[in-house]
Amino acid sequence: MTAPFLSIVIPTRERADTLRYALKSCIAQPFRDAEFIVSNNASTDETEAVVQSFDDPRIKLINPGRRVSMRENWEFALQSVTGRFVTYIGDDDALMPDALGRLAKLLSARTADAVKWQAPTYYWPQSGHPLSGKLALNLGNRAAPVKSAAALNAVRWGYLYYHFLPMIYHGAVSMECISRIRAKSGEFFCCEIPDIYSGVAVAASTQEYVYLQTPLTISGASRHSNGTSSKRSSSVQKNTPASLFFSENTLGPHPDFVALAEVPSSIHACVTDAMLRARDKLQGGSLYVPLWYRLMLIVREIAAQPNADVTAPDHPLSVYSRKRNLGWLYDYYAGLFVRHAPRPDVVDIENDSKRPAGVYLIDTEQLGAGEVYEASVLLDKLLQCVDTSWSGSRVATRSLLSGRILSKLSQNGSLYLFNAASLS
């Protein structure tokens, strides 16, 4: 039997209610040269029955045989992959209609180790999020080659959001690239936040990747999501998906950094941890991670969270900073962001006045879509009726320095990431 061109991996645990619709979006794909690997992390609900209810030879069900952490389940699933390119999606996510056909066409036309695309966010009904039942997206249909080192540099200094990195999650990475990374580090996922780490690792191991505005997947935010239960709180709440996630961490904190469970709402902390681990595992210590500057990004982000007192002397970041001889700098950052209005990096798309140009909200419930597969079909129909060629996602800049760094991202030297010709 010939190896498939694409492998779609869906790690899952106790989420049969959303997994059903993720798989529905998979079997609806007309592209046949693919496999769908469901890695069932010892679920006790109806997960196995849901998978077996789909009569499609492309679906493979695997099980690590015991309850493992998210990182371990992602690594375990990778061992069963036989395709040339690999994509991970969540069990509350969905593939867009004919996404695999379009992805295969792109990968066949361009020589690239990785492709990353923007994935609209679908907030499941009853997700507990203020945007419940809505879909947030940025319109555009352009694709551009991105220099990996420049993108990683921009993310390191906080000028570019990590979602632009060539992650395997809502992206595609060649098995050749994965094998190179594993040869150096022993495993592919060397961080408890596997999606972010994959973006850092691939960017550190490639010359260039392709970024695509056209959505090929939808990212789901449901009541099960780790991010949904941790992003809006400065501490880990008991009996939430986030608390279970952090309790299962087998790696422990990085010796040069604070434990992520102590700063659960900070995306910048997750990126910092991923960079430190990529530095050690892939770069032989040569990847510079400016902890003094990353500390500022983290403090600013956490200071914007409800009930977050970053000035408290026993705050985990304060304790960490003093151990690193950065206590004076931390005190300055904490005082600065308490005195001034916080400026979190994550844009407040709930507030129309703060929503950036090009970001749109669709009330999918009003249009008859009640789950992520229906939302993907609805979005596909809407995109066919909208001219998105005018839209170019501009990368926000905060200083003249950021402009100089970002100008190296695309081949034509523009501050826009997506000035390359649209792909048909």
Stockholm file with secondary structure:
# STOCKHOLM 1.0

chainA/1-424         MTAPFLSIVIPTRERADTLRYALKSCIAQPFRDAEFIVSNNASTDETEAVVQSFDDPRIKLINPGRRVSMRENWEFALQSVTGRFVTYIGDDDALMPDALGRLAKLLSARTADAVKWQAPTYYWPQSGHPLSGKLALNLGNRAAPVKSAAALNAVRWGYLYYHFLPMIYHGAVSMECISRIRAKSGEFFCCEIPDIYSGVAVAASTQEYVYLQTPLTISGASRHSNGTSSKRSSSVQKNTPASLFFSENTLGPHPDFVALAEVPSSIHACVTDAMLRARDKLQGGSLYVPLWYRLMLIVREIAAQPNADVTAPDHPLSVYSRKRNLGWLYDYYAGLFVRHAPRPDVVDIENDSKRPAGVYLIDTEQLGAGEVYEASVLLDKLLQCVDTSWSGSRVATRSLLSGRILSKLSQNGSLYLFNAASLS
#=GR chainA/1-424 SS CCCCSEEEEEEESSCHHHHHHHHHHHHTCCCCSEEEEEEECSCCSSHHHHHHTSCCTTEEEECCSSCCCHHHHHHHHHTTCCSSEEEECCTTCEECTTHHHHHHHHHHHSCCSEEEECCCEEECTTSSSTTTTEEEEECCCCEEEEEHHHHHHHHHTTSSCGGGSCCSBTEEEEHHHHHHHHHHHSSSCCSSSHHHHHHHHHHTTCSEEEEECSCSEEEEECTTCHHHHHTTCSSCCTTSHHHHHHHTCSSCCCTTSCCGGGSTTCHHHHHHHHHHHHHHHTSTTCSCCCHHHHHHHHHHHHHTSTTCCTTCTTSHHHHHHHHTTCHHHHHHHHHHHHHSCCCCSSCCTTSGGGCCTTEEEEETTTTTCCSHHHHHHHHHHHHHTSCCTTCCCBCCCCSHHHHHHHTTSBTTCCSBSCCSCCCC
#=GC SS_cons         CCCCSEEEEEEESSCHHHHHHHHHHHHTCCCCSEEEEEEECSCCSSHHHHHHTSCCTTEEEECCSSCCCHHHHHHHHHTTCCSSEEEECCTTCEECTTHHHHHHHHHHHSCCSEEEECCCEEECTTSSSTTTTEEEEECCCCEEEEEHHHHHHHHHTTSSCGGGSCCSBTEEEEHHHHHHHHHHHSSSCCSSSHHHHHHHHHHTTCSEEEEECSCSEEEEECTTCHHHHHTTCSSCCTTSHHHHHHHTCSSCCCTTSCCGGGSTTCHHHHHHHHHHHHHHHTSTTCSCCCHHHHHHHHHHHHHTSTTCCTTCTTSHHHHHHHHTTCHHHHHHHHHHHHHSCCCCSSCCTTSGGGCCTTEEEEETTTTTCCSHHHHHHHHHHHHHTSCCTTCCCBCCCCSHHHHHHHTTSBTTCCSBSCCSCCCC
//
